Amino acid sequence: MISQKAKYAFKALVELATAPAGESMLIEDIARRAGIPRKFLEHILLQLKHHGVIASRRGRGGGYVLLKNPAEISIGQVLRMIDGPIAPLGCLSRSAYRPCSDCVSEEACAVRKIFGDIFAATIILMDATTLADAVRHAQSGTGGTPAAVVEGLLAGG
């Protein structure tokens, strides 16, 4: 299960991606449009800024702006930025590997094999689904607001 923080991060990114290219959005506008508490959003935007996905601008016309093309930002990347490793088992993680304490042999472990296959398929899908996909759904009118599109994508619809 993804965290509420990751869900909010993706909603905020969808809002930024729907703004005209290079145009900043105020945090208040992002929070209102995406239905995210402002205080929580501040921390999320700081994290996304730290990862080089967005930038903040000061002064008149300031706010937050997307730095990357939405087609270059996958759901998998956002989840890793916000939640860290996403493997269901420590022995399957590439970035935070740790062996299972009750496992005699990883090669012979049925649990690792089953979850490994499921995890591989999930990762492929998460890394192939981008912010641009969510924006396309929003702009085609099939999913309502960008926030509703994200809800649908994250719910598997």
C-alpha positions as CSV (number, residue, x, y, z in Angstrom):
1,M,0.0,0.0,0.0
2,I,1.3,3.4,-0.8
3,S,1.4,6.2,1.8
4,Q,-1.0,9.1,1.8
5,K,2.1,11.3,1.4
6,A,3.0,9.6,-1.9
7,K,-0.6,9.9,-3.1
8,Y,-0.5,13.6,-2.3
9,A,2.8,14.1,-4.0
10,F,1.5,12.6,-7.2
11,K,-1.7,14.7,-7.0
12,A,0.5,17.8,-6.6
13,L,2.6,16.8,-9.6
14,V,-0.4,16.3,-11.7
15,E,-1.6,19.8,-10.8
16,L,1.8,21.3,-11.7
17,A,1.9,19.3,-15.0
18,T,-1.5,20.8,-16.0
19,A,-0.2,24.3,-15.6
20,P,1.1,26.0,-18.8
21,A,4.7,25.1,-19.4
22,G,7.1,27.1,-17.2
23,E,4.3,28.7,-15.3
24,S,4.4,28.7,-11.5
25,M,1.6,27.7,-9.2
26,L,1.1,29.0,-5.7
27,I,1.1,26.4,-2.9
28,E,-2.4,27.5,-1.9
29,D,-3.7,26.8,-5.4
30,I,-2.1,23.4,-5.6
31,A,-3.5,22.5,-2.1
32,R,-7.0,23.7,-3.0
33,R,-7.2,22.0,-6.4
34,A,-5.7,18.7,-5.2
35,G,-7.4,18.6,-1.9
36,I,-4.2,18.5,0.1
37,P,-3.7,20.1,3.5
38,R,-1.3,23.0,3.0
39,K,1.1,22.2,5.9
40,F,1.5,18.7,4.7
41,L,2.0,19.9,1.1
42,E,4.8,22.1,2.1
43,H,6.9,19.1,3.3
44,I,6.0,17.1,0.2
45,L,7.0,19.9,-2.2
46,L,10.3,20.4,-0.4
47,Q,11.0,16.7,-0.9
48,L,10.2,16.9,-4.6
49,K,12.3,20.0,-4.9
50,H,15.2,18.1,-3.2
51,H,14.9,15.4,-5.9
52,G,15.1,17.9,-8.7
53,V,11.5,17.4,-10.0
54,I,10.2,20.8,-9.1
55,A,11.6,24.3,-8.3
56,S,10.3,27.1,-6.3
57,R,10.3,30.7,-7.4
58,R,10.2,33.8,-5.1
59,G,8.4,37.1,-5.6
60,R,5.8,38.2,-8.0
61,G,4.8,35.3,-10.3
62,G,6.5,32.9,-7.8
63,G,5.4,29.5,-6.7
64,Y,6.3,26.0,-7.8
65,V,7.1,24.8,-11.3
66,L,7.7,21.4,-12.8
67,L,11.3,21.0,-14.0
68,K,11.0,17.8,-15.8
69,N,8.8,16.7,-18.7
70,P,5.7,14.9,-17.3
71,A,6.6,11.9,-19.6
72,E,9.9,11.5,-17.8
73,I,8.3,11.2,-14.3
74,S,6.9,7.7,-13.5
75,I,4.7,6.7,-10.7
76,G,7.5,4.4,-9.5
77,Q,10.0,7.2,-9.3
78,V,7.5,9.3,-7.3
79,L,6.9,6.4,-4.9
80,R,10.6,5.9,-4.4
81,M,11.2,9.6,-3.8
82,I,8.6,9.9,-1.2
83,D,8.3,6.4,0.4
84,G,11.7,4.9,-0.3
85,P,12.2,1.3,-1.4
86,I,8.9,-0.3,-2.5
87,A,9.8,-4.0,-2.5
88,P,7.3,-6.2,-0.6
89,L,10.2,-8.2,0.9
90,G,13.6,-7.0,1.9
91,C,15.3,-9.7,-0.1
92,L,13.7,-8.4,-3.3
93,S,14.8,-4.8,-2.8
94,R,17.6,-3.5,-5.1
95,S,18.2,-0.3,-3.0
96,A,17.6,-1.6,0.5
97,Y,18.4,-5.4,0.3
98,R,18.3,-7.4,3.5
99,P,18.0,-11.1,3.8
100,C,15.0,-12.7,5.5
101,S,15.9,-14.0,8.9
102,D,13.8,-17.1,8.5
103,C,15.0,-18.1,5.0
104,V,17.5,-20.9,4.5
105,S,18.0,-20.3,0.8
106,E,16.7,-17.4,-1.3
107,E,16.9,-19.5,-4.5
108,A,14.6,-22.2,-3.0
109,C,12.2,-19.8,-1.2
110,A,8.7,-20.2,-2.6
111,V,7.5,-17.0,-0.9
112,R,10.4,-15.0,-2.5
113,K,9.6,-16.5,-5.9
114,I,5.9,-15.7,-5.8
115,F,6.3,-12.2,-4.5
116,G,9.3,-11.7,-6.8
117,D,7.1,-12.3,-9.9
118,I,4.3,-10.1,-8.6
119,F,6.7,-7.4,-7.7
120,A,8.5,-7.5,-11.1
121,A,5.2,-7.1,-12.9
122,T,4.1,-4.3,-10.6
123,I,7.4,-2.4,-11.0
124,I,7.2,-2.7,-14.8
125,L,3.8,-1.1,-14.7
126,M,4.6,1.6,-12.2
127,D,7.7,2.6,-14.1
128,A,5.9,2.6,-17.4
129,T,3.0,4.8,-16.1
130,T,3.9,8.5,-16.1
131,L,2.6,11.8,-15.0
132,A,1.9,12.5,-18.7
133,D,-0.5,9.5,-18.7
134,A,-2.4,11.1,-15.8
135,V,-2.5,14.4,-17.6
136,R,-3.8,12.8,-20.8
137,H,-6.6,11.3,-18.9
138,A,-7.5,14.6,-17.3
139,Q,-7.4,16.5,-20.6
140,S,-9.4,13.9,-22.5
141,G,-12.3,14.5,-20.0
142,T,-12.5,10.8,-19.1
143,G,-11.5,11.2,-15.5
144,G,-12.5,14.6,-14.3
145,T,-10.1,16.7,-12.4
146,P,-6.4,15.8,-12.3
147,A,-6.8,14.8,-8.6
148,A,-9.6,12.4,-9.6
149,V,-7.4,11.0,-12.4
150,V,-4.7,10.2,-9.9
151,E,-7.2,8.5,-7.6
152,G,-8.2,6.3,-10.5
153,L,-4.7,5.5,-11.6
154,L,-3.6,4.6,-8.0
155,A,-6.8,2.6,-7.5
156,G,-6.0,0.6,-10.6
157,G,-8.6,2.1,-12.8
